[in-house]
């Protein structure tokens, strides 16, 4: 299978095989961000609040991406649990710090 188009990726991430394996990865990683853990921090999954949509805190990340390694798409050893922030950093997404408009140096 090739996962290079948005449609093929969407179909993969909605598949029963992926959803089952995703849950296994979360269980294995104790529902904690592994990158935060490596840095001495703890980021855990959010709790479902009745009547509200559950906030997404954790993602299951493919260490070797499915576009380039489709044979590893459903391999548990190729997955790790990451918080949204760490996942975005790995993929170069998110907000960049604003540049200062002026220098705060005092004369």
ROSE-4610 file (N, C-alpha, C; in Angstrom, 1 decimal, always signed):
// ROSE-4610
residu = [X/X/X/X/X/X/X/X/X/X/X/X/X/X/X/X/X/X/X/X/X/X/X/X/X/X/X/X/X/X/X/X/X/X/X/X/X/X/X/X/X/X/X/X/X/X/X/X/X/X/X/X/X/X/X/X/X/X/X/X/X/X/X/X/X/X/X/X/X/X/X/X/X/X/X/X/X/X/X/X/X/X/X/X/X/X/X/X/X/X/X/X/X/X/X/X/X/X/X/X/X/X/X/X/X/X/X/X/X/X/X/X/X/X/X/X/X/X/X/X/X/X/X/X/X/X/X/X/X/X/X/X/X/X/X/X/X/X/X/X/X/X/X/X/X/X/X/X/X/X/X/X/X/X/X/X/X/X/X/X/X/X/X/X/X/X/X/X/X/X/X/X/X/X/X/X/X/X/X/X/X/X/X/X/X/X/X/X/X/X/X/X/X/X/X/X/X/X/X/X/X/X/X/X/X/X/X/X/X/X/X/X/X/X/X/X/X/X/X/X/X/X/X/X/X/X/X/X/X/X/X/X/X/X/X/X/X/X/X/X/X/X/X/X/X/X/X/X/X/X/X/X/X/X/X/X/X/X/X/X/X/X/X/X/X/X/X/X/X/X/X/X/X/X/X/X/X/X/X/X/X/X/X/X/X/X/X/X/X/X/X/X/X/X/X/X/X/X/X/X/X/X/X/X/X/X/X/X/X/X/X/X/X/X/X/X/X/X/X/X/X]
num = [1/1/1/2/2/2/3/3/3/4/4/4/5/5/5/6/6/6/7/7/7/8/8/8/9/9/9/10/10/10/11/11/11/12/12/12/13/13/13/14/14/14/15/15/15/16/16/16/17/17/17/18/18/18/19/19/19/20/20/20/21/21/21/22/22/22/23/23/23/24/24/24/25/25/25/26/26/26/27/27/27/28/28/28/29/29/29/30/30/30/31/31/31/32/32/32/33/33/33/34/34/34/35/35/35/36/36/36/37/37/37/38/38/38/39/39/39/40/40/40/41/41/41/42/42/42/43/43/43/44/44/44/45/45/45/46/46/46/47/47/47/48/48/48/49/49/49/50/50/50/51/51/51/52/52/52/53/53/53/54/54/54/55/55/55/56/56/56/57/57/57/58/58/58/59/59/59/60/60/60/61/61/61/62/62/62/63/63/63/64/64/64/65/65/65/66/66/66/67/67/67/68/68/68/69/69/69/70/70/70/71/71/71/72/72/72/73/73/73/74/74/74/75/75/75/76/76/76/77/77/77/78/78/78/79/79/79/80/80/80/81/81/81/82/82/82/83/83/83/84/84/84/85/85/85/86/86/86/87/87/87/88/88/88/89/89/89/90/90/90/91/91/91/92/92/92/93/93/93/94/94/94/95/95/95/96/96/96/97/97/97/98/98/98/99/99/99/100/100/100/101/101/101/102/102/102/103/103/103/104/104/104/105/105/105/106/106/106/107/107/107]
x = [+0.8/+0.0/+0.9/+0.5/+1.2/+0.4/+1.0/+0.3/+0.9/+0.7/+1.3/+0.2/-1.0/-2.1/-2.9/-3.5/-4.3/-5.4/-6.0/-7.1/-6.6/-5.4/-4.9/-4.5/-4.0/-3.6/-4.9/-5.9/-7.2/-7.8/-7.8/-8.3/-7.5/-6.2/-5.4/-5.7/-5.7/-5.9/-7.3/-8.3/-9.6/-9.8/-8.8/-8.9/-8.9/-9.6/-9.6/-8.2/-7.4/-6.0/-5.2/-5.3/-4.6/-5.2/-6.5/-7.1/-6.8/-6.8/-6.4/-4.9/-4.0/-2.6/-2.3/-3.0/-2.8/-3.1/-4.2/-4.5/-3.5/-2.9/-1.8/-0.6/-0.3/+0.9/+0.6/-0.6/-0.9/-0.8/-1.3/-1.3/+0.2/+1.0/+2.4/+3.1/+2.8/+3.5/+2.8/+1.9/+1.2/+0.5/+0.0/-0.7/+0.1/+1.4/+2.3/+3.2/+3.5/+4.3/+5.8/+6.3/+7.6/+8.7/+8.6/+9.6/+9.6/+8.5/+8.5/+9.1/+8.8/+9.4/+10.9/+11.5/+12.9/+13.5/+12.7/+13.2/+12.8/+12.4/+12.1/+10.7/+9.8/+8.5/+7.5/+6.2/+5.1/+4.0/+3.5/+2.4/+1.5/+0.3/-0.7/-1.9/-2.7/-3.9/-4.9/-5.8/-6.9/-8.0/-8.9/-10.1/-11.3/-12.2/-13.4/-14.4/-14.9/-15.9/-17.2/-18.2/-19.6/-20.1/-20.6/-21.2/-20.2/-18.9/-17.9/-17.1/-16.5/-15.6/-14.3/-13.7/-12.4/-11.3/-10.5/-9.4/-8.3/-7.7/-6.6/-5.3/-4.7/-3.4/-2.3/-2.6/-1.6/-1.9/-0.8/-0.8/+0.0/-0.2/+0.7/+1.5/+2.8/+3.7/+4.4/+4.4/+5.3/+6.7/+7.6/+9.0/+9.6/+9.3/+9.7/+8.3/+8.2/+6.9/+6.3/+5.0/+4.3/+4.5/+4.8/+5.0/+6.3/+7.3/+8.6/+8.8/+8.1/+8.2/+6.8/+6.1/+4.7/+4.7/+5.8/+5.8/+5.9/+6.2/+6.2/+5.0/+4.0/+2.8/+2.1/+2.1/+1.3/+2.3/+3.5/+4.5/+4.5/+4.2/+4.2/+5.5/+6.6/+7.9/+8.3/+7.5/+7.7/+6.8/+6.2/+5.2/+5.7/+5.4/+5.6/+4.5/+4.2/+3.2/+3.8/+3.3/+3.8/+2.6/+2.9/+1.9/+1.9/+0.8/+0.6/+1.8/+2.3/+3.4/+4.6/+5.0/+6.2/+6.1/+4.9/+4.6/+4.7/+4.2/+4.3/+5.8/+6.6/+8.0/+8.7/+8.4/+9.1/+8.8/+7.5/+7.1/+7.3/+7.9/+8.2/+6.9/+5.9/+4.6/+4.5/+3.6/+3.3/+3.8/+3.8/+4.1/+5.6/+6.1/+7.4/+7.4/+8.4/+8.5/+8.5/+7.8/+7.8/+9.2/+9.6/+10.8/+10.5/+11.4/+11.2/+11.1/+10.2/+10.1/+11.1/+11.6/+12.6/+13.5/+14.7/+15.6/+15.3/+15.2/+14.8/+16.0/+17.1/+18.3/+18.1/+18.5/+18.3/+19.7/+19.6/+20.8/+21.1]
y = [-1.2/+0.0/+1.3/+2.3/+3.5/+4.6/+5.4/+6.4/+7.8/+8.2/+9.5/+10.5/+10.2/+11.1/+11.4/+12.5/+12.8/+11.7/+11.3/+10.3/+9.0/+8.5/+7.2/+7.3/+8.4/+8.5/+8.6/+9.3/+9.4/+8.0/+7.2/+5.9/+5.0/+5.1/+4.3/+4.6/+5.9/+6.3/+6.1/+5.8/+5.4/+3.9/+3.1/+1.7/+1.0/-0.1/-0.9/-1.3/-1.7/-2.2/-1.1/+0.2/+1.3/+1.6/+1.7/+2.1/+1.1/-0.2/-1.2/-1.0/-0.9/-0.7/+0.6/+1.6/+2.9/+2.7/+2.1/+1.8/+1.0/+0.0/-0.8/+0.0/+1.0/+1.9/+2.8/+3.3/+4.2/+3.4/+2.2/+1.3/+1.0/+0.6/+0.3/+1.5/+2.7/+3.9/+4.5/+3.8/+4.3/+5.6/+5.9/+7.1/+8.4/+8.3/+9.4/+9.7/+11.0/+11.5/+11.0/+10.2/+9.6/+10.7/+11.7/+12.8/+13.6/+14.0/+14.7/+13.9/+12.6/+11.7/+11.6/+11.6/+11.6/+12.9/+14.0/+15.3/+15.5/+14.5/+14.6/+15.3/+15.3/+15.9/+14.8/+15.2/+14.2/+14.9/+14.4/+14.8/+13.6/+13.7/+12.5/+12.9/+11.9/+12.1/+12.9/+13.5/+14.3/+13.3/+13.7/+12.9/+13.4/+12.5/+12.9/+13.5/+14.7/+15.4/+15.2/+14.8/+14.5/+15.8/+15.5/+16.6/+17.5/+17.2/+18.0/+17.0/+17.6/+16.9/+16.7/+15.5/+15.2/+16.0/+16.6/+17.4/+16.4/+16.6/+15.8/+16.3/+15.4/+15.7/+14.9/+13.6/+12.6/+12.2/+12.0/+11.4/+10.2/+9.2/+8.1/+8.4/+8.5/+9.0/+7.8/+7.8/+6.8/+7.4/+6.6/+7.0/+7.1/+6.0/+6.1/+6.3/+7.4/+7.8/+6.8/+6.8/+5.8/+6.1/+7.4/+7.7/+7.1/+7.0/+6.4/+5.0/+4.5/+3.2/+2.5/+2.4/+1.8/+0.4/-0.3/-1.7/-1.6/-0.5/-0.4/+0.4/+0.6/+1.4/+0.7/-0.6/-1.3/-2.1/-1.6/-2.2/-1.4/-2.1/-1.5/-0.8/-1.5/-1.0/+0.3/+0.7/+1.9/+3.0/+2.9/+3.8/+4.3/+5.6/+6.1/+7.2/+7.2/+8.2/+9.5/+10.6/+12.0/+12.9/+13.9/+15.0/+15.8/+16.6/+17.3/+18.3/+18.9/+19.9/+19.2/+18.1/+17.3/+16.8/+16.3/+15.8/+16.9/+18.1/+19.3/+19.7/+19.6/+20.0/+19.0/+17.8/+16.8/+17.0/+17.4/+17.6/+19.1/+19.9/+21.3/+22.2/+21.8/+22.6/+23.3/+24.3/+25.0/+26.4/+27.1/+28.5/+28.7/+29.8/+30.2/+31.4/+31.5/+32.6/+33.9/+34.9/+36.2/+36.9/+37.7/+38.4/+39.7/+40.1/+41.4/+42.6/+43.5/+44.6/+45.7/+45.6/+46.6/+45.9/+46.5/+45.9/+46.5/+45.6/+46.1/+46.6/+46.8/+47.3/+48.7/+48.9/+50.2/+51.0/+52.3/+53.1/+53.7]
z = [+0.0/+0.0/+0.0/-0.7/-0.8/-0.1/+0.8/+1.6/+1.3/+0.0/-0.4/-0.6/-0.7/-1.0/+0.3/+0.5/+1.7/+1.9/+0.7/+0.8/+1.3/+0.8/+1.3/+2.7/+3.2/+4.6/+5.5/+5.0/+5.8/+5.9/+4.8/+4.9/+5.8/+5.8/+6.7/+8.2/+8.5/+9.9/+10.4/+9.5/+9.9/+10.0/+9.6/+9.5/+10.9/+11.0/+12.2/+12.7/+11.7/+12.1/+12.8/+12.2/+12.8/+14.2/+14.3/+15.6/+16.7/+16.3/+17.3/+17.7/+16.7/+17.0/+17.8/+17.4/+18.1/+19.6/+20.0/+21.4/+22.0/+21.4/+21.9/+22.2/+21.3/+21.6/+22.8/+22.9/+24.0/+25.3/+25.3/+26.5/+26.9/+25.9/+26.1/+26.7/+26.2/+26.7/+27.9/+28.5/+29.7/+29.5/+28.3/+28.0/+28.4/+28.2/+28.5/+27.2/+27.1/+26.0/+26.3/+25.3/+25.5/+25.4/+24.6/+24.4/+25.7/+26.2/+27.5/+28.6/+28.6/+29.6/+29.5/+28.3/+28.1/+28.6/+28.7/+29.2/+30.6/+31.3/+32.7/+33.0/+32.0/+32.2/+32.1/+32.5/+32.3/+31.6/+30.5/+29.8/+29.6/+30.2/+30.1/+29.3/+29.0/+28.2/+29.0/+28.3/+28.9/+29.3/+30.2/+30.6/+29.8/+29.4/+28.8/+29.8/+29.4/+30.3/+29.6/+30.4/+29.9/+29.2/+28.0/+27.2/+26.4/+26.5/+25.8/+24.9/+23.9/+23.0/+23.8/+23.7/+24.4/+23.8/+24.6/+24.1/+23.6/+22.5/+22.0/+22.6/+23.4/+24.1/+23.5/+23.2/+22.8/+21.3/+20.6/+19.3/+19.3/+18.4/+18.2/+16.9/+17.1/+16.0/+15.3/+14.0/+13.3/+13.3/+13.9/+13.9/+12.5/+11.7/+10.3/+9.6/+8.9/+8.3/+7.3/+7.3/+6.4/+4.9/+4.6/+3.2/+2.6/+3.5/+3.0/+3.5/+4.5/+5.0/+5.2/+4.1/+4.2/+4.9/+4.7/+5.3/+6.8/+7.4/+8.9/+9.5/+8.6/+9.1/+10.2/+10.2/+11.3/+12.2/+12.4/+13.3/+14.6/+15.7/+17.0/+17.4/+17.0/+17.3/+16.6/+15.6/+14.8/+15.3/+16.5/+17.0/+18.4/+18.7/+20.0/+20.3/+21.6/+22.0/+22.2/+21.7/+21.8/+22.1/+22.9/+23.1/+21.8/+21.6/+20.4/+20.2/+21.2/+21.1/+20.6/+21.2/+20.7/+19.3/+19.0/+17.7/+16.6/+17.0/+16.1/+15.9/+16.9/+16.8/+15.9/+16.0/+15.2/+13.7/+13.4/+12.1/+11.6/+12.4/+12.1/+12.0/+12.7/+12.7/+14.0/+14.0/+15.3/+15.1/+16.3/+16.3/+16.5/+15.9/+16.1/+17.0/+17.9/+18.8/+18.0/+18.5/+17.8/+18.0/+17.0/+17.1/+17.9/+18.7/+19.5/+18.6/+18.9/+18.1/+18.4/+19.6/+20.0/+21.0/+21.2/+22.2/+23.6/+24.5/+25.9/+26.7/+26.0/+26.7/+27.2/+28.4/+29.0/+29.0/+28.8/+28.7/+30.0]
